[in-house]
């Protein structure tokens, strides 16, 4: 009935306990604790699956790492899929080579000269933007990227901002000479 418990003993025999009979025959009724029988087979198989899965994952990541290191030209698709793994320099190279190659060459033509904001905007091809705020933000971003690229390539910043000696309210952009 509902007051019986069946279990398997150490000899793999099914035993039945009648709880009502035990309760009536007992002098003292205490607390019963049911402890599951540890199954060494399920624990070892779970740990085996975990171990095999971890080993396969580590092997896959190792092969992927070696593929990227040994065949960098063939792994360009990975760099496009995961752009956050590109170094800042590689991002600048891609950015400059695609969008501002002409601006870069034009800028090198003005080495050793001081440029006004308007002249720099023309070289960077942002003079057509209507908003002054957009020009300012775009100019700042481009100058920063060009300087990062030139620091890596030559070890110094190509564009340096300084106050106009004639009118302290305005800035001039000094283009460093490349030797």
N, C-alpha and C positions, 0 to 999 in steps of 0.2 A: 504494500500500500504506500501511502505518502510518508510513513514514518520509518522507512527502511533506507539504509545506505549500503550500496554495493561498491566494493573496491577490489583491487587486484593486489594480492600480497607479494612478498619477495619470491615466492615459488611459482608465480604467474597463475595462481588459482584465484577464482572469483569468490570472495567472501561477502556475506550479507550480515548486516547488523540491524537488529530491530530496536529502535530507539525507545519505544514504549516499554519493552521488557527490561532494557538496561536501566531506565529511570525507576521502574518499580522495584528492582532488585538492589539498587544502590542505596548505601547508607548516607552517602554524601554526594550531592550533585555539584560539580564544579564547572569550570569554563572549558569548553572544547575548542581546540584549535585545529583547523584543517590545513595541512601543509601539502603542497603538490609534490609529487614525486619528480625529482629532477631528471630530465631526459638528456642524457649526454649526446645522443644522436642529433637532436634538433639544435642544441647549442653549437656543436662542432660544425654542422652543415651551414648554419647562419654565419659563423665566423669564417668558414671557407669561402662562402659567397662574397663576403665583405673583403676578404683578402684578395681574391681573384679579381673582383671589380676594381679595387684600388691599384693592383698591379697593372691591369689593362689601361686604366686611366693614366697612370704614371708613364707607361710605355708610349701611349699615344702622344702625350705632351712632350716626351723626349724626342720622338721622331719628328713632331711638328717643329720643335726648336731647332733640331739639326737641319731640317729641310730649309727653314728660313735662313739659317746661317750659311749653309753650303751653297744654296741656290737663291741668292737674293734677287736676281733679275726675274726668276720665275715666280717669286712670292709677292709680286707687286699687288696682286689681287687682295692679299691679306692686309696690306698697308691701306688699301682703299676701304676695306670692310672695317678695320679697326684703326681709325685715324688717331685715336688717343695714344696709341703705342708709338707713334712717330715722335721723334725728338723735335724740339722746337726748331732746330736748324733745318731738319728735313722739311718741316712744314713751311718754313720761310723760303727754302729753295723752290719747292713746288709752287708756292704762292707767287714768288717773284718771276719765275720762269714762265708762268702761264699768263699773268695779268699785267706785269709792269716791266717787261723786258726793255721796251723803248724808253720808258721813264728812267730806268736804271742807266742806260747808255747816255741819255741826255744829261742826267745829273752828273755823270763823270766828266762831261765836257766842261762843266763849271767849277772844276777843282781849284781851290785856293781863292774863291770869290765869295763875297757876301751877297746873299739874295734877299730881296724883300719878300714878304708873304705872298704878294700877288705873283711874283716871278716863280716862286716855288710851286704855287698852285698850278701855273701853266705847265711847268715841267712834269708835275705829277698828274696832269690832265684832270684836275678837279676844279678848274676855274669855271666850268659850265654849271656847277651846282648852284641852285638859286639861294638856298638857305646858308647864311653865314655860319650858323651853328653846325650844320652838316659838313661844311668845308673844314671847320676847325677840328671836328672829331675825326674826319677822314684823314686830314693832314697829320694829326697827332699819331694816328694808328700807322700810317705809312712811314713816317719818320722813325717811329719805334721799330718797325719791322726791318726797314733798311739798315738801321744802326745795329740791330741784332745780327743781321746777315754780314755786315761789314766787319763787326767785331770778330766774328768767327773767321772770316776770310783774311783780314789784314791785321786784326788785333786792336783796332781803334774804331770809334764811332765816325761815320762819314759825315753826318750832319750834326752840327752843334748850334743850339739856339743861344743867342746873346742879345742884349739890349742894344738898340740903335743909339749910337753916341750923339747923334743930332737931336733925337727926340726920344726920351726915355720911356715914353708911353708905348712904343712899338718895339717889335723884335726883328732881328735879322737872322738869317740862317746861313751859317758859315759852312761851306763845303770843304772838308779836309782834303789835302793833296795826297794822292795815292802814289807811292814811289815804286 
